[in-house]
Amino acid sequence: MNWRKEFVAEFIGTAMLLATVVGSGIMGERLAGGNVAVALLANTLATGAALIALIATFGPTSGAHFNPLVTITEVVMKRASWGKASVYLIAQVLGAIAGVMAAHYMFELPLLMESTHMRTGSHQWWSEIVASFGLLTIILNVAKTRPDFVPVAVGAYITAAYWFTASTSFANPAVTIARSLTDTFSGIRPTDVAGFILSQVVGAALALALFKWSEGAPASTTSTPHQSD
């Protein structure tokens, strides 16, 4: 099959996402006057808004995964082949790195920089498990019942997860790899990447297990649809 359009959509979408994450982090930090909360707020709002727009834009072409966790989940659920997934994964990683380079160039920084921002330890790893579990749970369930609402649901969740997780919710291996190449507000040390990615995979696997279990669970005969207590 010809997956060129999907590759381009995943590449550009992931690149623009990373340009937003890194660029808004740089801008926020420069304008915040040392106030980390203000810088994080700027980073959060820009990322959440961009996700809504990008998923709505590229969803019809590639599904707007922009995330290896989503792509691999599609394979595990037999909705995509490993051949197609490999195209998506390459596009996501290359796009993420390109997005970092684009942001750096806009702000007159070296195109690539090794991050020195330490993000490690059990609390950070647990945060990534929670963040990834939540993201995949939302995607799987909203895509089933309200596919048109996925862009808003994902953007809203990531906006919230920036604040309720200690790791600021990377929840994306491609994003994690790319953010190791920026020594700015949104960076992560290369040595910390493996722990984050492993945690993200665990979170996604738990979300998939929950979804499959809920799909296989018998429907209750006592509940009344659309009725709350």
Helices and strands as residue ranges (DSSP letters): H 4-31, H 36-62, H 68-76, H 82-106, H 122-145, G 147-149, H 150-164, H 173-179, G 190-192, H 193-216
